Amino acid sequence: MNDFAQPLPDRSALVIGGGGGGIGRAVSRALAAAGARVAVADVDPQRAQEAAHELGDRAVALAGDVRRREDVDGFVERTVAALGRIDCLVTVAGGQVAFVPAVKVHEMADEDWELVHAMNLRYVFWAARAAIRAFLRQGGGGSIVSVGSVTGVMAAPTQAGYGAAKAGLASLARTVAAEYARDGIRMNVVACGAVATQAAGSSGDERDDVPEIPMGRLGRTGDAAAAVVYLASPLSAYVTGQSLVVDGGVSVRGPFA
């Protein structure tokens, strides 16, 4: 029977983008609280070190750039070297790149499209491939969770590159699920709505007066982190290839709501 209080005892998790002050840091904390050893990977070495230090001696810090395949492969290799194995991969790094303009499709530059995909989809493929290879070497079994966006299941006006990349995560998860189910390897996506984070330019305000969201508030980093722990752990052992939408009801609100 699964331990609902601590569902990841002695598991080893790699969180790419786990050092940031928003969802990434919340995910790293939640996995550690669930019993996992955590490798915190971030482009900023100081952020990675601070996050790992906060989690104690069961965490390690890794630094690298998700735009470089060798760095992404290295995250998995270094996790196995430091923690003995890898059981969970969580990809959080990404987002709508700050200096990519919000424009319609006919105005979007090639380089902006490529950059958004590099930061949100391409590296996830690299990381998933490296993790799957490690899972298979270990004898099978393992979970991959990618933090996506509700823009991957809805239209994304002026954010075509971002929406397409996040939709790509869902397709990748379905394919991984179909190809590796018999190996005990699962992949799922947490599709987040608007979340109050410093990384998103918010003060982290948890006010409850957001009328355009059916639940009346912005999402909190803990909402996303709880969904990640569920999908990373044996609590969701029979769930694979799915996108769990965590958006306060935005994606299911009808046009006349």
C-alpha positions in Angstrom: 0.0 0.0 0.0 1.3 3.5 -0.8 2.3 5.8 2.0 0.2 8.8 1.6 2.2 10.8 4.1 5.5 10.3 2.5 5.1 8.7 -0.9 8.7 8.9 -2.2 10.8 7.3 0.5 14.4 6.8 -0.6 13.6 7.8 -4.2 16.0 10.0 -6.1 14.6 12.9 -8.1 16.1 15.4 -10.5 14.4 18.8 -10.8 15.5 20.8 -13.8 14.8 24.4 -12.9 14.5 23.5 -9.3 16.4 26.5 -7.9 14.1 29.3 -9.0 11.9 31.2 -6.5 8.7 30.0 -8.0 7.3 26.6 -9.0 10.8 25.1 -9.3 11.7 25.7 -5.7 8.3 24.6 -4.5 8.6 21.4 -6.4 12.1 20.7 -4.9 10.8 21.3 -1.4 7.7 19.1 -1.9 9.7 16.2 -3.3 12.1 16.4 -0.3 9.1 16.5 2.1 7.7 13.4 0.4 10.9 11.6 1.2 13.0 11.9 -1.9 16.6 12.7 -2.3 16.7 15.7 -4.7 19.2 16.9 -7.3 18.4 20.6 -7.9 19.5 21.7 -11.4 19.5 25.3 -12.4 21.2 27.7 -14.8 22.3 29.8 -11.9 24.8 27.9 -9.7 24.0 30.1 -6.6 20.3 29.5 -6.8 21.0 25.7 -7.2 23.3 25.8 -4.1 20.8 27.8 -2.0 17.9 25.5 -2.9 20.0 22.3 -2.2 21.3 23.8 1.1 17.7 24.5 2.2 16.8 20.8 1.7 19.7 19.5 3.7 22.2 16.7 3.2 19.8 14.7 1.1 20.1 17.2 -1.8 22.8 18.1 -4.3 23.1 21.2 -6.6 23.8 21.0 -10.3 24.4 23.9 -12.7 24.0 23.9 -16.4 22.1 25.4 -19.4 19.1 23.6 -20.8 20.0 25.0 -24.3 23.0 22.7 -24.3 22.4 19.0 -24.8 25.6 18.0 -23.0 24.4 19.9 -19.9 21.0 18.3 -19.9 22.5 14.8 -20.4 25.0 15.7 -17.6 22.1 16.5 -15.2 21.0 12.9 -15.4 24.5 11.4 -15.3 25.5 13.6 -12.3 22.3 12.8 -10.4 23.0 9.0 -10.7 26.6 9.6 -9.7 25.6 11.7 -6.6 22.5 9.9 -5.5 23.1 6.4 -6.7 20.2 6.2 -9.1 17.4 8.3 -10.6 13.7 7.5 -10.0 11.9 10.7 -10.9 12.7 13.4 -13.5 10.8 16.7 -13.2 11.2 19.4 -15.8 10.2 22.9 -14.6 12.6 25.2 -16.4 11.0 27.2 -19.2 8.3 29.8 -19.6 7.5 32.6 -21.9 10.9 34.0 -22.5 10.9 37.6 -21.2 12.5 39.3 -24.2 10.4 37.4 -26.8 7.7 39.9 -27.9 4.0 39.0 -27.6 3.0 39.1 -31.3 0.6 37.4 -33.7 1.9 34.5 -35.8 2.6 36.6 -38.9 4.8 38.9 -36.9 6.8 36.3 -35.0 10.5 36.0 -35.9 12.2 32.6 -36.6 14.7 33.2 -33.8 12.0 33.8 -31.2 10.1 30.7 -32.2 13.4 28.6 -31.9 14.3 30.1 -28.6 10.9 29.5 -27.0 11.0 25.9 -28.2 14.6 25.4 -27.0 13.6 26.6 -23.5 10.3 24.7 -23.2 10.3 21.6 -25.4 13.6 20.6 -26.9 15.5 20.2 -23.6 12.6 18.2 -22.2 13.0 15.7 -25.0 16.8 15.5 -24.2 16.1 15.1 -20.5 13.4 12.5 -21.0 15.6 10.5 -23.3 18.5 10.6 -20.9 16.3 9.6 -18.0 14.7 6.8 -19.9 18.1 5.4 -20.8 19.0 5.5 -17.1 15.7 3.9 -16.0 16.2 1.0 -18.4 19.8 0.5 -17.2 18.4 0.3 -13.7 16.0 -2.4 -14.7 13.0 -0.3 -15.6 10.5 1.8 -13.6 10.6 5.6 -13.3 8.4 8.7 -13.6 8.8 11.8 -15.7 6.7 14.9 -14.9 6.9 18.0 -17.1 5.4 21.3 -15.8 3.5 22.7 -18.7 0.9 25.3 -19.2 -2.8 25.6 -19.9 -1.8 27.3 -23.1 -0.9 23.8 -24.3 -4.6 22.8 -24.2 -6.2 26.2 -25.1 -5.5 28.9 -27.7 -2.5 31.1 -26.9 -3.0 34.4 -28.7 0.2 36.4 -29.2 2.1 33.4 -27.7 2.1 30.9 -30.5 5.6 29.5 -29.9 4.9 29.1 -26.2 1.6 27.4 -26.6 2.9 25.1 -29.4 5.8 24.1 -27.2 3.6 23.3 -24.2 1.2 21.3 -26.4 4.3 19.4 -27.6 5.0 18.3 -24.0 1.6 16.6 -23.9 2.3 14.8 -27.2 5.7 13.7 -26.0 4.2 12.4 -22.7 1.6 10.3 -24.6 4.3 8.8 -26.8 6.6 8.0 -23.9 3.7 6.5 -22.1 2.8 4.2 -25.0 6.4 3.2 -25.7 7.5 2.4 -22.2 4.4 1.4 -20.2 5.6 -2.2 -20.1 8.9 -1.1 -18.7 7.2 0.6 -15.8 8.2 4.1 -17.0 5.5 6.8 -16.9 5.4 10.4 -18.2 2.8 13.0 -17.4 2.3 16.8 -17.6 1.1 19.3 -15.1 -0.6 22.0 -17.1 -0.6 25.1 -14.9 -2.8 28.2 -15.2 -1.7 31.6 -13.9 0.4 31.1 -10.8 1.5 33.8 -8.4 5.3 33.6 -8.5 8.2 36.1 -8.3 9.5 34.5 -11.5 6.2 35.6 -13.2 6.7 39.2 -12.0 4.2 38.8 -9.2 4.8 39.5 -5.6 3.3 36.1 -4.8 0.0 37.8 -3.8 -2.6 35.1 -2.8 -5.6 37.5 -3.1 -9.0 36.0 -3.9 -10.4 38.6 -6.2 -9.5 37.4 -9.7 -12.9 37.2 -11.4 -11.7 35.8 -14.7 -10.6 32.6 -12.8 -13.6 30.5 -11.7 -12.0 29.7 -8.3 -11.4 33.4 -7.8 -7.7 33.4 -7.2 -4.3 33.0 -8.8 -2.7 29.6 -8.5 -0.1 29.1 -5.8 3.2 27.4 -6.3 2.1 24.7 -3.8 -0.8 23.8 -6.1 1.6 22.9 -8.9 4.0 21.2 -6.5 1.3 19.0 -5.0 0.3 17.8 -8.5 3.9 17.1 -9.4 4.4 14.9 -6.2 1.3 13.0 -7.1 2.4 12.2 -10.6 6.0 11.5 -9.6 5.0 9.0 -6.9 3.4 5.6 -6.8 0.2 7.3 -5.8 -0.4 7.7 -9.5 1.0 4.3 -10.5 -1.8 3.7 -13.0 -1.6 7.1 -14.6 0.5 7.8 -17.6 0.4 9.9 -20.7 -1.9 12.4 -19.1 -2.1 16.2 -18.7 -3.3 17.2 -15.3 -4.7 20.8 -15.7 -4.2 22.9 -12.6 -5.8 26.2 -13.5 -8.6 27.0 -11.1 -11.2 26.1 -13.7 -10.1 28.5 -16.5 -9.9 25.9 -19.2 -13.4 24.5 -18.5 -15.3 27.7 -18.1 -17.9 28.1 -20.9 -18.1 31.3 -23.1 -21.2 32.5 -21.1 -19.9 31.9 -17.6 
